[in-house]
Structures are given as structure tokens and as C-alpha cells.
Amino acid sequence: MHKIKTLSLITLLTICSILSIYRINIVRKDEISWDVLGYYLYLPATFIHHDPMLKDISWLKKVNEEKHLAGTLYMVSENKQREPMYFFLMGMAVFYLPFFFLANIYAYICGFAVDGFSLPYQYFLVIGGIIYTIIGLVFLRKILLRFFSEGLSSLLMIIIVFGTNYINQLTIDNLATVNVIFMLTTIILWNTIKWHENYKGKHLIAIGMGITMITLVKPTEVFVSLLPLLWGVTSIQTIKQKWQRLITDRKYLLITIGICLLMVMPQMLYWHHKTGMFIYDSYKNPGVGLDYFSPHIMNVLFSYRKGWLLYTPIMLFSLIGFYFLYKRNKSIFYASACYFFVSFYIIASWTEWWYGASYSVRPLIASYPILAICMGYFLQYINKSNLIIKSAFALVASFFIFLNQFQWWQYKNYILDPYRTTKEYYWATFLKTNATEQDKELLMVYRDFSGKMEFKDKYRYQKTLLISENFDEEENKGNQSENNNYFHRMNEEDEYYSILETPYGELTQKDHVWIKASMDVRFPENFEGQMPCIVNSMERKIWAYGYSATDIKLDSIPNHWRHVEAIYLTPEIRSHKDIFKCYIWKRGKSSFDIDNLKLEIYKRK
């Protein structure tokens, strides 16, 4: 009997040991890079460079040049005065903080650079991530034991950790938000369960603090509040009873609200200092955002690029489990279903629905504590079935777990590309331990994160001439002529010359095209000021993304015609309704001439 009671604890300790040993043995020198750098930025700015308001980012540019932490400094936003400000909220920095201080002390004592980026900082932040992983799993076990037996709880922990993409966030990416969000979700869920059992004020306070911190980590996770709000709600009468309970406990409710306001105050004061507003959207990335009217539901679920149920197929049983949850435990069904489907819809509405370099769809991991409960009810049903159904399920589930692990191994070894996997490439490398050069030709187009655009494989594309303009037509008013050869002069009052403006869907229905703008230019002898450029970009609503400006450099020979070109690869398109723009931006006051303007488009054959 004692063995049975300790089974889930032994399972938990075994899982935590495996994950901790594995993670500590794969620490990289650039753990603090890309998004993690953005979350972490508050700490070196405040405690090393004494610039908590982020007034000067010259130090960051220098660090990035030396250590190559990110292709661009997208993790720095701007206010209306074009002053730098933090792109991400400060939630993750709070969780990094104790380990940052420990790294500072260790680096100072042991002679490492106390700069926020030397090796001790990488290791201590990883250790912090491991601790948050363990806390999340501890609370997951406590939650599962509230509904299921020791054996079933142990099995569910094994499935969630080793049968899903959470294994990637527990290890390689444990410094990213998902690890902390999972932990906070389990804490909120556990205290929700406990508050509905005993109505103690400490659980109400814990729920409020958890929701506040999860919002400071990732604002869209605020919908986890649906769990405590709807937990136990099955009718209008139960809603009234819950409201009456909160009125009875209004002292703790007011304390909770007060604590939560104090927790968000530093963020609000920072926003007010930088923008004059207490609530501000610093996430100014025009190519990324929520589009509630165009959710990518089928892509999120089934795409070969990142499809959740393709790479994490065992979670299909969790979705089926909602039916059994409804049948067996209506008191938590509505809270669980509302939370999951609202979260899923928001995740699917994100324009960058593939969520960068992730294994499967990483934001869905936040809902795994609820999905584990759903799966538990489904497994209870399977356990009561006949031997044939049990055996069939065991075989299918085992294969799904194996497939998840094998595909994760492919992902770690760059056989499954984190960005560019297509249907053809997926099946060409299915259950293979290597990818040939021929296989790699099936991948999506390569995009350089530094912004370089080198068109190396033109033979795969078909060229079409979109625009050819030599300005010889009489209706082109304002053109200049020279020996009956016409050209267009960009005069002092001109700022832009539009070459093309059209919806992306008018160019192609495929995921990308290459575009080449070319022309002859001539500068006068007295040309001065900023050089003009050829601009290509996509525009979504009022914001431009995929912006590329190619400078037209001054020729050493004045009044001399020469040929210039600008090559452009369209970015990851958010909507085929987004507008492609190509234009000349004069920038300075001096005039110059253009002629023989062409715009060519290259589509994949």
C-alpha cells in the first residue's frame, strides 16, 4: 500500500532528475539571445549599465556585435519621440532576477566578466529555468492526484513530459516564457481547486498574484483567469453563489486587488515615464499581432510546418477527453473548455502562427495542465473497456509518444527545420536520421535573419516583367528630354516616386516571391545631401513590415547614367490582402534623373 501511495512521487523525482541532468549538460554560450535577450534586457540595463529607463542602447549594440545574440535588435521598441524602450514586459525579468544576482556574485568571486552575459549568467539562468520546471511539475502532480489515482497520475505526467512538445520547453528552451507560464498556470489551477474546497483567503491571494505575473510575462495569458472565474459554475444559481462567496470574502478580495495593483505598478510607471500613458502597447512589430477575424486554425492543428497534432499527436486524446470530462465532472467542464478554446483561438489568431523556431506549437503548452485532466478522464474510459480496445490504444499511444520523441530528435539535429518544413520535405525525411541535399531542396525559401537578400537559385523561378517604363509617352507630364530621349527628373519638391502598390494576392498565391527593381540613374555635378534609395515593403493596416531600403550610391562621374538594382524577398506574409509597395525615396533636396525603370517578379516554378 505504501508503494502505491509513493508511485507518483517516484515518477516525479525520476522525471525531474532526467530533465535536470540533461539540461545542465547542454548549456550554450548564447542562452541569452533572441527573445530571451529581450526578456532579460531589464537586468543588465538596470544593474550593470545603470540605465533602468533604457535611454541609451549603445552598450547593447556593442554586445550584440561582439556576441551575435540576435540578427536585429527587434527587442527594443520606440516611443513617439523615437526614444528606445523595452519591447517585452518585465515579467520574465522578475523570474530571472534572483539567478542574475547569484551569477553576479559568482562571476565577481571567480574572475569572470561581470557584464550580464559571461558564462556564469548563462548557467545560473538555466538553473533557474530548471527550478521553475520542477515547481510546475510538482503542482501538476498535486492537481492530477486531486482527480485520479497514483498510477494514472504517474502515467499522465509521463505522457505530458515525454509525449508532447513540452519536453522541448523543459530542456532546450527552458528560458523562454512557456516554462514559466506552465508553472504559473499550475499554481493558479491548484489554488483555484483549494479555494473552492476551503475558501481560505491565501488561495485567493495566490490566484490573483499568479494571474498578475502571468500577464506581465505574456499579456494574452490573462485569459487563464477564466479558470477561477468559471470553476464550479454549471448554472446561473452557481454563479450567484460564487458572487455571494466573494462578497463574503471581500476583505481578501480587496487585499488581492491591492497586491496585484502594486505588482503591476512598476510596469505602468515605466510606460507612463516613456509615453505619458499608464497602459501602453510596446509590442510594436507591424508584421506580428492578433487578427481575430482570420485565425489560422487548420495550420495550427495540422500544418506540416508546425501542426500541433502532427508533431504532438498524443494530445488528440486530450481533445476527445473533453467529452468524458463533460460526462464525469460538469463542475469543472465549462471552466476548462472556455479557457482552452479561448486560448486556442487567440493562439491561432496570431499572425505569426508558427511562433518562430519552436517544436510544434509552443503556446499551447500553457493549457496542458487542463488537457492532462481531460486526458485522464479519457484514460479512465479506456481502462474500463475490453482488452482489444485497451491493447489498440496502448499501441497507438506508444507510437505517438515514440513519434513525438523521434521528431523532437530530428528537430534538435536540424533534420526537421524549425522554420521551413513543407509537406514534401516532411515525408521525404519521415523517420529518417539524415536529410540529403535533394531533400533540402523541398524546404521553404531560406530567409536570412540579418536582412541580407541573396538570390542564388534563379533557375527554380519563372520571371515575369511587371513594369517597364522609359518615360517616352506624352502623357508622362513633367518628364525631361535630351536629344528626343525622355527621362524622369526627381525635382526638389518630390519626395517619393511610386513604382508599384498592390495587394500581395495580386502578385502570387504562393508563400513568397523575389522582386527585382532596376533603373538607370544620373546625378548632377552639384548633388548634395542624403542619397536616395529604392524601398520595398509589405504594409499591414497602417504598419510596414519586411522593410528593405537599398541605397542608390553617388557615382564618381557626375552627369553619368548608370544601372542600379534592388533585390527583394517578400517576408512571411500575414495576409494576402497586405499591400506590397515599391517606391523611390528621394530623402534629400537635390534633384536627380531616372530612366528605363523595370520591375520584375520571380515565382517558384
C-alpha positions, 0 to 999 in steps of 0.5 A: 500500500505504501508503494502505491501511495509513493508511485507518483512521487517516484515518477516525479523525482525520476522525471525531474532528475532526467530533465535536470541532468540533461539540461545542465549538460547542454548549456550554450554560450548564447542562452541569452539571445533572441527573445530571451535577450529581450526578456532579460534586457531589464537586468543588465540595463538596470544593474550593470549599465545603470540605465533602468529607463533604457535611454541609451542602447549603445552598450547593447549594440556593442554586445550584440556585435561582439556576441551575435545574440540576435540578427536585429535588435527587434527587442527594443521598441520606440516611443513617439519621440523615437526614444528606445524602450523595452519591447517585452514586459518585465515579467520574465525579468522578475523570474530571472532576477534572483539567478542574475544576482547569484551569477553576479556574485559568482562571476565577481568571486571567480574572475569572470566578466561581470557584464550580464552575459559571461558564462556564469549568467548563462548557467545560473539562468538555466538553473533557474529555468530548471527550478521553475520546471520542477515547481510546475511539475510538482503542482501538476502532480498535486492537481492530477492526484486531486482527480485520479489515482497514483498510477494514472497520475504517474502515467499522465505526467509521463505522457505530458513530459515525454509525449508532447512538445513540452519536453522541448520547453523543459530542456532546450528552451527552458528560458523562454516564457512557456516554462514559466507560464506552465508553472504559473498556470499550475499554481493558479489551477491548484489554488483555484481547486483549494479555494473552492474546497476551503475558501481560505483567503491565501488561495485567493491571494495566490490566484490573483498574484499568479494571474498578475505575473502571468500577464506581465510575462505574456499579456494574452495569458490573462485569459487563464483567469477564466479558470477561477472565474468559471470553476464550479459554475454549471448554472446561473444559481452557481454563479450567484453563489460564487458572487455571494462567496466573494462578497463574503470574502471581500476583505481578501478580495480587496487585499488581492486587488491591492497586491496585484495593483502594486505588482503591476505598478512598476510596469505602468510607471515605466510606460507612463515615464516613456509615453505619458500613458499608464497602459501602453502597447510596446509590442510594436512589430507591424508584421506580428499581432492578433487578427481575430477575424482570420485565425489560422486554425487548420495550420495550427492543428495540422500544418506540416510546418508546425501542426500541433497534432502532427508533431504532438499527436498524443494530445488528440486524446486530450481533445476527445477527453473533453467529452468524458470530462463533460460526462464525469465532472460538469463542475469543472467542464465549462471552466476548462473548455472556455479557457482552452478554446479561448486560448486556442483561438487567440493562439491561432489568431496570431499572425505569426502562427508558427511562433518562430523556431519552436517544436510544434506549437509552443503556446499551447503548452500553457493549457496542458495542465487542463488537457492532462485532466481531460486526458485522464478522464479519457484514460479512465474510459479506456481502462474500463473497456475490453482488452482489444480496445485497451491493447489498440490504444496502448499501441497507438499511444506508444507510437505517438509518444515514440513519434513525438520523441523521434521528431523532437530528435530530428528537430534538435539535429536540424533534420526537421527545420524549425522554420521551413518544413513543407509537406514534401520535405516532411515525408521525404525525411519521415523517420529518417536520421539524415536529410540529403541535399535533394531533400533540402531542396523541398524546404521553404525559401531560406530567409536570412535573419540579418536582412541580407537578400541573396538570390542564388537559385534563379533557375527554380523561378519563372520571371515575369516583367511587371513594369517597364517604363522609359518615360517616352509617352506624352502623357508622362507630364513633367518628364525631361528630354535630351536629344528626343530621349525622355527621362524622369527628373526627381525635382526638389519638391518630390519626395517619393516616386511610386513604382508599384502598390498592390495587394500581395494576392495580386502578385502570387498565391504562393508563400513568397516571391523575389522582386527585382527593381532596376533603373538607370540613374544620373546625378548632377555635378552639384548633388548634395545631401542624403542619397536616395534609395529604392524601398520595398515593403509589405504594409499591414493596416497602417504598419510596414513590415519586411522593410528593405531600403537599398541605397542608390550610391553617388557615382564618381562621374557626375552627369553619368547614367548608370544601372542600379538594382534592388533585390527583394524577398517578400517576408512571411506574409500575414495576409494576402490582402497586405499591400506590397509597395515599391517606391523611390525615396528621394530623402534629400533636396537635390534633384536627380534623373531616372530612366528605363525603370523595370520591375520584375517578379520571380515565382517558384516554378 
